[in-house]
């Protein structure tokens, strides 16, 4: 992407367990060359993800600096 371009990260959260996953907190940490109005740490809570299922989440950001950038995820 070039500076000013929108970048879309598609995050897929999967439940590989045997029970429903309730209240899964997904945290995305962006490098300083990616911008989102909420800041560089974005959190979203997913509720009641049944066993064996996945849920995609789109995270849209804007590139603000040149060079390698990344998004680190934890759930």
GISULFEN-V574347 format. One record per residue. N is the residue number from 1. RES is the residue in one small letter. SS is DSSP state (A for helix, B for strand, O for the rest). OMEGA is omega in degrees with one decimal (999 if undefined). BURIAL is I if it has 9 or more other C-alpha atoms within 8 Angstrom, else O. Layout:
N&RES&SS&OMEGA&BURIAL + N&RES&SS&OMEGA&BURIAL
//
This chain:
1&x&O&176.3&O + 2&x&O&177.6&O + 3&x&O&-178.5&I + 4&x&O&179.3&O + 5&x&O&171.2&O + 6&x&B&177.1&I + 7&x&B&179.7&I + 8&x&B&172.2&O + 9&x&B&175.1&O + 10&x&B&-177.0&O + 11&x&B&178.0&O + 12&x&B&178.1&O + 13&x&B&-177.6&O + 14&x&B&175.0&I + 15&x&O&-179.8&I + 16&x&O&-179.0&O + 17&x&O&-178.6&O + 18&x&O&179.0&O + 19&x&O&178.6&O + 20&x&O&175.8&I + 21&x&B&-179.5&I + 22&x&O&174.9&O + 23&x&O&176.3&O + 24&x&B&179.1&I + 25&x&B&177.6&I + 26&x&B&-179.7&I + 27&x&B&176.5&I + 28&x&B&177.1&I + 29&x&B&-176.8&I + 30&x&B&172.0&I + 31&x&O&-172.5&I + 32&x&O&177.4&O + 33&x&O&176.4&I + 34&x&B&-174.9&I + 35&x&B&171.0&I + 36&x&O&-176.5&I + 37&x&O&-178.8&O + 38&x&O&-179.5&O + 39&x&O&-176.1&O + 40&x&O&174.9&I + 41&x&B&-178.1&I + 42&x&B&178.5&I + 43&x&B&175.7&O + 44&x&B&178.8&O + 45&x&B&174.8&O + 46&x&B&-178.3&I + 47&x&O&170.4&O + 48&x&O&174.7&O + 49&x&B&-176.1&I + 50&x&O&179.1&I + 51&x&O&178.1&I + 52&x&O&-178.1&I + 53&x&O&178.6&I + 54&x&B&176.6&I + 55&x&B&176.1&O + 56&x&B&177.0&O + 57&x&B&178.4&O + 58&x&B&177.0&O + 59&x&B&-177.9&O + 60&x&B&179.4&I + 61&x&B&177.1&I + 62&x&B&176.7&I + 63&x&B&-177.8&I + 64&x&O&179.5&I + 65&x&O&175.4&O + 66&x&O&176.7&O + 67&x&O&-179.0&O + 68&x&O&177.6&O + 69&x&O&-179.0&I + 70&x&O&175.8&O + 71&x&B&179.7&O + 72&x&B&-175.9&O + 73&x&B&170.2&O + 74&x&B&177.0&O + 75&x&O&999&O
//
